[in-house]
């Protein structure tokens, strides 16, 4: 494996990262619009230059508690199958290059079907960073429900 560059972010007390190649952009948190009948994994939606973007709260998704919204709160935007999806994080800490020897595959005992989003473990200064594959945070069924949401929003 070659090295990689990751966006390091915090989820309450946890430090995680995502490969920069997955990230379309990072935006400042803005108040989300709530929609009726929205799936429980979506905190709301916001307008990003004319596009409606559903937003997942990663603290809630991983059962890490509530997300206190502060000036540091960000939304990481990725694209999955030509759809933009946002992920709320407490703070984006840095963009970090990791050498190949600082990256390990997730141990098999942890990498179960319900943890398919845990891609690698990065090591920096004696600390471990869970490197996530944000495109695997939602199940196929949940992702399909976003299509229904898009159709309902377009009808409004």
N, C-alpha and C positions, 0 to 999 in steps of 0.2 A: 504494500500500500504506500502511496505517496503521502506527503503531508497535506494539510488542508488549512484553509482559513475559516474561522468560525466567528459568528456574532455571539458574544457571551452576554447572557441576560440573567436577571434574578427573578425567581418565583418565590415570594415571601422569603424564607430562609435558605432556599435551594439555589444553586448556581447551575445553569444549563447553557447549552450552546446549540447552534444550528449552522450547518455548512452555508457559507455566504452564497454559494451557487443556487441555493433554494430561495433566497430572499430577494423579492422584487424591490421593496423599499421598507423603510422604517419611518413611521409618522408619530407625531405627538398625539397622545390620547385626546379624543374629543368626545363630548357627550353622545351616547348612542341613542338612536331611536328604537323604541320597543314596538314590536308588531304583534298583533293578535295571532294566536296559534303558532307562535314561534317555537321550534324544537328547544328542549331544555338545555341543550349544549351550546346554544347561541345566546349570547348576552344582549345582542341587538344588532343594528345595522348602521352604517354611516355612508355618507356620500364622499367618494374620492374622485374628484375631477369628473363628475357626472356619472360615475359608476357606483351602483349600490353594492356595498361590501358587507357580508355577514361577518360577525366577530365572535370568536371563541375565547372564553376566559380560561387560560391555562391553569391558574390556581384552582379554579372550580373543577376543571376537567380532571386534574390529578388529585383532587380532594386535599389540597394544601391549605384550605381556609379561604377566607374572603380576601379580596384584593382591595387594599386601601388606595384610592385614586389620589395621586400626588402630581406635582409638576414633572416628576421623573417617569411617570407611567407612559408606556409606549405601546404602539400597535405594530407588530411585525406582519408585513403583507407578503404572502406567497401566492403563486399561481398553481392551481391543480386543474388539469383538464380544461384549460382556458377559462377558469373561474378564479377570481381573486377572493381570498379568504384572509381575514385578519386574526391575529392572536394577541390578546392583551398580556403584557408582561409588566412586572413592577418597575424595571429599569433595564436599559441596555447599557452594559458596563464598558465593553470594548470590542474592537475587532482584533482577533488574536490569531496569528499564524502558529500552527502546530506542526512540528516535524513528525515524520512517520513514527519515530521511536517514542513519541509522546502520545500516541493514539493506540488504543487496544480495542478489539472487538468486545462487545458486551458479553459477559459470561453467560453461558448457555442456561444456567439455572435461573437467571433473571430474564433471559430473552424467551419468554413464553408467548403464546399467541396473543395474550392481552397486553404484552409489552413490545409489540412489533415496532413501535415508534422509537425505542431505545436503540440507536444505531451503533454508537461507539462510546468509549469512555476516554476523555482526554485528561492528561496530567500536566499540571503547571504549578511550579513552586510548592510541591507536596500536596496540592489540592486536586480533587477529582472533579471533572466537569462532565455531566451527562450530555452527550451530543445526540440531539433528537432529530428524527426525520419528521418534520411537521406535516408532510403529505400523508402520513400514516396515523395522525392523531384521531381523525374521524374514521369510523367504520364505513364500509361501502354503503350500507343501509342509511347511515346518517348523511353521507355525502349525497346520496340520491334524494334525500328529503330536501336538500338545498335547491334542487331543480324545481320541486313543488313550490318552495318559498319564492323562487324567482318568478314563477308564473303568477303566483298570487300578487306579488309586488307590481308586476308589469300590468296587471289588471286594474290596479288602483289609479 
